[in-house]
Amino acid sequence: MRVWPGQPYPLGATWDGTGVNFALFSENATKVELCLFDSVDAERESLRIPLAECTDLVWHAYLPDLMPGQLYGYRVHGPYDPANGHRFNPNKLVLDPYAKLIGRRLRWDDALFGYPIGQDDLAFDERDSAPFAPLAQVIDDSFTWGDDRPPKTPWHKTLFYEAHVKGLTMRHPDVPENMRGTYLGVATEPILRHLTELGVTAIELLPVHHHADDRYLEEKGLVNYWGYNTLSFFAPHITYAGDHPALDAVQQFKSMVRGLHSAGIEVILDVVYNHTAEGNQNGPTLSWRGVDNAAYYMLSPEDPRYYMDFTGCGNVPNMSHPRVLQMIMDSLRYWVTEMHVDGFRFDLASTLARELYEVNRLGSFFDIIHQDPVLSQVKLIAEPWDVGPGGYMVGNFPPGWAEWNGIYRDEIRDFWRGQECTANELATRLSGSSDLYQNDGRKPYASVNFITCHDGFSLRDLVSYNDKHNEANHEGNRDGSDDNRSWNCGVEGETDDPEIKALRAQQMRNFMATLFFSQGVPMMLAGDEIMNTQGGNNNTYCQDSEISWLDWNLNDERREFLDFVRKISRIWRAFPVFQRRNFFKGRAIRGENVKDISWLDPSGHEMGDEAWDAGFVRCIGMRLAGDAIGEVDERGEPIVSETVLALFNAHWEPVPFVLPEHQPERIWEVLLDTADADPACETFEQGHPYDLKGRSVVLLRLRDRDETPADSVSGD
């Protein structure tokens, strides 16, 4: 095997058409060996090549005789001194941190640990991990993208759909059986048709970085289904490639993106840069720990044997190290430039701002993102919290970032389950959460509004269970949140009681209507539109089973709800008053001078101080003036919409709500009433009381008397 010096950049294994360049960063290593494997079944490397060249702490070599498909790993030599943060052990084959494809998954064995299991981590283990370790594979990254273009949907016109690659398609009868649960399955015609009919503009995929299944889960017969246990920041998870030998996981992923883009749908990745699959000091040596533990991880300054942990997962990457920052930025750019994704949702994003200990709002991570010509132009979404001190950062991320608005979720859940909710708080959430996002120059679309997400109850379970039912996770029902803010409508779990079933369906319509009629960017959980249930399990992270896979066998009730969600999505798209780019003028919610939004009490008049100062609100009206948006479109033309009136009644009793008087020559037309899944197209005179049913949302538009009813919008 010929070995040439090669180059220190780019990091990883790069095939240039004639050979492969290998480059590995390790600051504290004394020797690095490249190990080549002949097959996935090989228990030892067939060739071990010392990397004699080291430039700027990068070990490198060029092998002109290698081709794509080659399996490889590294053995890295250096001190085994855990007390000082060093855990080098050349008996452990380690994965390239820049691996673009995983050629062999890990198989759990005690030999994967740097110390003898049963002893403490200060001891040194001499067993060879090669038979069990994951292997990287050299790839040919060429791909025919054709005329693929990023959809670049404006933020204020974006509708997110959070989904799991496998769970979305595994049980879909119209997806070809060999494509179910795969990247290719996501871009099949039935799925694309479903998404476009919903009006989805961006699919947000749960982690697709290759991850490891935790050993303790495998021993229980479970897996890390969600994938928040990253083993490679560059490689797509190989099990989502299915059994398609002609296309590896990289090719399949690119095909999926190309297909989604062709339907006008952006691809957003949920990424986990806040911890890795290696865990704490008792975890395995799989990659970064064996390459250079002291460089890659944030260690305790008092005792570097131990790791800082702000996620509850055992470790945190060392964001103060320039090479670690480079790795994360290289990973992000790779997924944008090579894989054509359109943005990222950062799991436990507060952790990324921790340079030393405190959360730093202007940390290096954010500075680098903002100046990067590629990453600054894609959609960036933060899960704005972690489990460390000061980690709850909702409303505190910099301009350019949107956030999952957990405060919105909690407030809307409380309102519809009948908990006390002040008028100020409810109105602020419905109007875009200006208290969180306006003072730093951000816009309403900085708020990603959601009622449910992968972590917690599905929408159907939110109205069917008061308590979690996670027995299938084999943790004694101790896992998962106890703060669900749910209401089972009178019976725990599934029921045949027609009254309770009708109430639950109405509550689901209330949640969906509230989500779409709020300012900000709506995000729905995949399956909520078809009333999918997880059986009350609010922590399905380990359930690669029918508990998590969407059930596409729709009865009449579920089809009816799907039609309803499609209808409100059409309404949301048809009325620009729901897609504002700017906050309502003056920020103040109350007052006669606010013309673009008005808050009404059941008398049909603007709310006075007494109503605003009340301890809670059960019923409120929100009037959005379509002729007072004050914005222009892409061509500089004024945006004018129809004026709409949204009425929200969380009280169990009906409320006669007087329709406000505005332009007397016009009338109010009912577009939607959640108390009636298919309401007749009715019109009402201004000043007329509308019979607002208990626990319902009603949407009306103001129109001329001789105007055609809005059948095309409502879908009737």
Secondary structure as GFF3:
##gff-version 3
##sequence-region A 1 716
A	DSSP	beta_strand	12	15	.	.	.	ID=ss1
A	DSSP	beta_strand	20	25	.	.	.	ID=ss2
A	DSSP	beta_strand	31	37	.	.	.	ID=ss3
A	DSSP	beta_strand	47	50	.	.	.	ID=ss4
A	DSSP	beta_strand	53	55	.	.	.	ID=ss5
A	DSSP	beta_strand	58	63	.	.	.	ID=ss6
A	DSSP	beta_strand	71	77	.	.	.	ID=ss7
A	DSSP	beta_strand	80	81	.	.	.	ID=ss8
A	DSSP	three_ten_helix	82	84	.	.	.	ID=ss9
A	DSSP	beta_strand	86	87	.	.	.	ID=ss10
A	DSSP	beta_strand	102	104	.	.	.	ID=ss11
A	DSSP	three_ten_helix	110	112	.	.	.	ID=ss12
A	DSSP	beta_strand	135	137	.	.	.	ID=ss13
A	DSSP	three_ten_helix	155	157	.	.	.	ID=ss14
A	DSSP	beta_strand	160	163	.	.	.	ID=ss15
A	DSSP	alpha_helix	165	169	.	.	.	ID=ss16
A	DSSP	three_ten_helix	177	179	.	.	.	ID=ss17
A	DSSP	alpha_helix	183	186	.	.	.	ID=ss18
A	DSSP	alpha_helix	189	198	.	.	.	ID=ss19
A	DSSP	beta_strand	202	205	.	.	.	ID=ss20
A	DSSP	alpha_helix	215	219	.	.	.	ID=ss21
A	DSSP	three_ten_helix	238	241	.	.	.	ID=ss22
A	DSSP	alpha_helix	249	262	.	.	.	ID=ss23
A	DSSP	beta_strand	266	271	.	.	.	ID=ss24
A	DSSP	alpha_helix	288	296	.	.	.	ID=ss25
A	DSSP	alpha_helix	322	337	.	.	.	ID=ss26
A	DSSP	beta_strand	343	346	.	.	.	ID=ss27
A	DSSP	three_ten_helix	349	353	.	.	.	ID=ss28
A	DSSP	alpha_helix	364	371	.	.	.	ID=ss29
A	DSSP	three_ten_helix	375	377	.	.	.	ID=ss30
A	DSSP	beta_strand	379	382	.	.	.	ID=ss31
A	DSSP	beta_strand	402	404	.	.	.	ID=ss32
A	DSSP	alpha_helix	406	416	.	.	.	ID=ss33
A	DSSP	alpha_helix	423	430	.	.	.	ID=ss34
A	DSSP	alpha_helix	434	437	.	.	.	ID=ss35
A	DSSP	three_ten_helix	444	446	.	.	.	ID=ss36
A	DSSP	beta_strand	447	450	.	.	.	ID=ss37
A	DSSP	alpha_helix	459	462	.	.	.	ID=ss38
A	DSSP	three_ten_helix	471	473	.	.	.	ID=ss39
A	DSSP	alpha_helix	498	516	.	.	.	ID=ss40
A	DSSP	beta_strand	521	525	.	.	.	ID=ss41
A	DSSP	three_ten_helix	528	530	.	.	.	ID=ss42
A	DSSP	three_ten_helix	540	542	.	.	.	ID=ss43
A	DSSP	alpha_helix	556	574	.	.	.	ID=ss44
A	DSSP	three_ten_helix	576	578	.	.	.	ID=ss45
A	DSSP	beta_strand	597	600	.	.	.	ID=ss46
A	DSSP	alpha_helix	609	612	.	.	.	ID=ss47
A	DSSP	beta_strand	619	624	.	.	.	ID=ss48
A	DSSP	three_ten_helix	626	628	.	.	.	ID=ss49
A	DSSP	beta_strand	644	649	.	.	.	ID=ss50
A	DSSP	beta_strand	655	658	.	.	.	ID=ss51
A	DSSP	beta_strand	666	673	.	.	.	ID=ss52
A	DSSP	beta_strand	683	684	.	.	.	ID=ss53
A	DSSP	beta_strand	689	692	.	.	.	ID=ss54
A	DSSP	beta_strand	696	704	.	.	.	ID=ss55
A	DSSP	alpha_helix	711	714	.	.	.	ID=ss56
###
